[in-house]
Amino acid sequence: MKGARRRLEGHELFYFSTCPYCIRVRLALRRLKLEIPLKNILTHPEYNSELLAGGGEEQVPCLRIENEQGEVRWMYESGDIVRYLERQSGNSA
């Protein structure tokens, strides 16, 4: 199906809507037709707590990546996140 979005399992994006770096990552998700859960840390304080407890920093954007073995990695820099998403989509640009 043309235009279908592909869900990336084991991924979550911590963000807030007016952060320019978060916007960059969210636009990349749309461009790459990828779907992951979005966790707005400003509208849901529990997401901010989750980010701080898991990743250790209250910095967004942050991509939480959990592999099939249950190992978790936290990626904070928007450029790194966009490049990672491009590789996952097969659309390195």
N, C-alpha and C positions, 0 to 999 in steps of 0.2 A: 504494500500500500504506500503510494507516494506521500511524503510528508509525515509519515508515522514517526512518533517519538519512541526512542529506545530507552527503557529504564535501566539505569546502572544500579545493580543490587549492591548492597554493602556501602553505599555512599550517602552522605548527608552534608548539606552546605549550611553553615552558620553564617548569618549575614544580618544587616539592617538595610532598609530600603533606600536610604538617601546616601549611603556610602558609595563614592565613585568607583572604588575598587571592587565592591560587591556588585555594582551595576555591570562592570566589565565582565565579571564571571557569569552573571545571570544572562547577559547578552550572548556570551559564548555558548552557554547551555542551549539557548534558543536556536542559535545559528547551527549548532551541531546536532540539533534534534535529539538532545539527551534529556532525560527526566530523572531527577533525584529529589528526595525530600528536602524542603527548604525550611530552615529554622531561624525565624526572626528573633534575635536576642532582645530587641527593645519591646516588642509586644508580648513576649512570653518569657518572663524572668527565669523560669525553670530551664530554658534553653541556654541562657547566659550562665547559669550555675553548672549545667552539663558541660559547656565549653570550658569553663575554668577548671572544673574537676578533672576532665579528661585530657584536654590539651595543655593546660597549665597557663594559658594566656587568655585575656579578654580582648583578643584582636580578631577582627573580621576583615575580609572573608577568611573562613577556615573550612577546609574540606576534610571531613572525617572519612577515612577509608578503612574498611574492615575486610580482610581477605577471607578466603574459604576456611582457613585454619583458625579464624577468630582473632588474628593479630590486628591491632588497630594502629593506624598512622594518622597524624594530624598535619595537614599542609596549610600554611598560612599565607604565602605570597600570591597575589592575584596572577602574576605572570606565570609562576610555576603551576598554579591550578589550571589556567587556560591551556598551557602546553600539555599537561597531564590529560585533560579532557579531550584534547585533539587526538592524542595517541589512543585513548580508549575508544574514540569514535572511528578511528581509521582515517580521519580527515586532517592530517597534519598540514597546516597552511603556513 
